[in-house]
Amino acid sequence: MPDVFVSPDEQLRDMPPVLPEKEPVTEVQKSALPGHSHNVFSSFSLYPDDLDFETKEDNEKIILMLRHHPIVNVKWIAITIVLLFGPTLLNIFGIFGMLPLGYSLFITLAWYLLTFAYAFEGFLSWYFDVYFITTMRIVDINFLNLINKKVSDAEVTKIQDVSYTSGGFLGAIFNFGNVFIQTAADVQEFKFGNVSNPEKVAKILDDFMVKEK
């Protein structure tokens, strides 16, 4: 299957053409790629290092790993910060004063435990909701909870159409949006939601379509 590379003369706005397998991307070329990242928290990473997923085959190479843009975390982070002040506000308004000491301590501990659980779930949902473009297929891993996830995939040869939309005002500022992929597979439409650089994601997929034709 083909690999994707970025020539040194191209800017980030121009994604690379597809090369045959006999010309693999070297580590030196990787380090020069705009978007290649060693950061495990990256939301847009070309040829990510030391990254794997459960159904990945031995001869399958990851070209691009995507997560939701970090800006989507602002909502649950803001709610978490507000929740952290909950026990303080209850104490200020005298609610705890009307309860026995044991009750107020229990409520405070339970409040912070639930707040931590909410924040932890928000982080896990962002971190483990990932999209992969490999040399063989596209993969959508939807993290539901610690014991449940949904995995959908389709061979790149079955991609029929790719389009993308910007995420409105914030999307224009932070460069994120949605990528829609029509396929001839069992799952006929994939949506890579709120991903960074949607135009560049679409171009990588377009390169596959052109190569297969």
C-alpha positions, 0 to 999 in steps of 0.5 A: 500500500502507498505511504504519504510524505511531505517534500521539504519544499511544501508548506503545511497547507499542501499535503503530500502525494502518495508514494509507493511502498518501495520508497518508505519514509525515513526517520529523518524525513519524519522529523521534518514533517509538519505535523509529525509529533512525539507528543502523546497528547497531540490532536494531529500527528503524521506518522505518530511514534510508538502508537498502536491500536488493538486491530492494527495488522503487522504490515499496517502503517499509521499515516495520521492519528487524529483526536478532537481539537483540544478546544472542545475540552474547555466545556468540561474543564470549566464545569470542573473548575466551577464544581471545585468551588461547590463545598466552599459555596455551601459553607459560605451560605451556611448549609454545612452549619445546619448539618452535623460535622460528620455529614458535612465531611461526607458530603464534601468528600463525595462532592470532590470524588464525583467532580474528579470522576466527571473530569477524569471521564471528560479527559478519557473521552477526549484522549481515547476518541481517536481516528486513524488513517493507515496505509490500509484503512480508516478507523474510527474508535469511539470511547464509550466508557472504561469497558466499552468502545465502538470501532468502525473501519473501512478500507481506503480502496472503498472511499468514494467521497471526502468533504469537510466543514469548518467549525464556525467562528471558533473553527475558523480561529482554531482551525478545526472542523468535521471531515465526512467520508463516504464509503462503499463499506458496511459503514457508509459514512464516517465523520471525523468530528471536531478534528484539527486541520480538516482541509489537510485531513481531506487532502490526505484521503483525496490522495488515496482516492486519486492513487487508487484510480 
